[in-house]
Amino acid sequence: MKVDTIVVGFDGSANAQRALDTAMDLISDDGTIHVVTAFHARSSSETAELMASLPEEFRGGFDLMQGPKMYLRDAEDALGRHGVDHKGHLVEDDAASAILDVADEVGAELVVVGSRGLGRVARFLRGSVSTRVAHHARTSFLVVTDPEH
């Protein structure tokens, strides 16, 4: 099965990398993979508190978005090395909502996410991205699990 438009959630984790690799296996030759990295923007007071905790010499060069930007760049670099047409999406939202919104926007045929394997308590308290995507996706979805677990 080859697919023309795939959305992949990517947070830099090993599970996200497995999801990206799977998407590369499933994308058609002329298809596009949309990589979604979600982030939570800090409030002004949270940012001020964090900056105040840093030594003064580091404050000017500190980028709160460094992590999400790096994750997205890493995924795009991997897709580029494999010659896969792609588009990155850095979205301010929770991961599941960001993935679902991009999937709707681009008319995705498939959404691919990695499974983190949350424990029962964490899954009960906050749910998992894969569970939320499964319950709310308007398209086919694939959860890639860690073969070790």
SULPE-V252004 format. One record per residue. BURIAL is + if it has 9 or more other ideal C-beta (glycine too) atoms within 8 Angstrom, else -. Layout:
BURIAL
BURIAL
This chain:
-
-
+
+
+
+
+
+
+
+
+
+
-
-
+
+
+
+
+
+
-
+
+
+
-
+
+
-
-
-
+
+
+
+
+
+
+
+
+
-
-
-
-
-
-
-
+
-
-
+
+
-
-
+
-
-
-
-
+
-
-
-
-
-
-
-
-
+
+
+
+
+
+
+
+
+
-
+
+
+
-
-
-
+
-
+
-
+
+
+
+
-
-
-
+
+
+
+
+
+
+
+
+
+
-
+
-
+
+
+
+
+
+
+
+
+
-
-
-
-
-
-
+
-
-
-
-
+
+
+
+
+
+
+
-
-
+
-
+
-
+
+
+
+
+
+
-
-
-
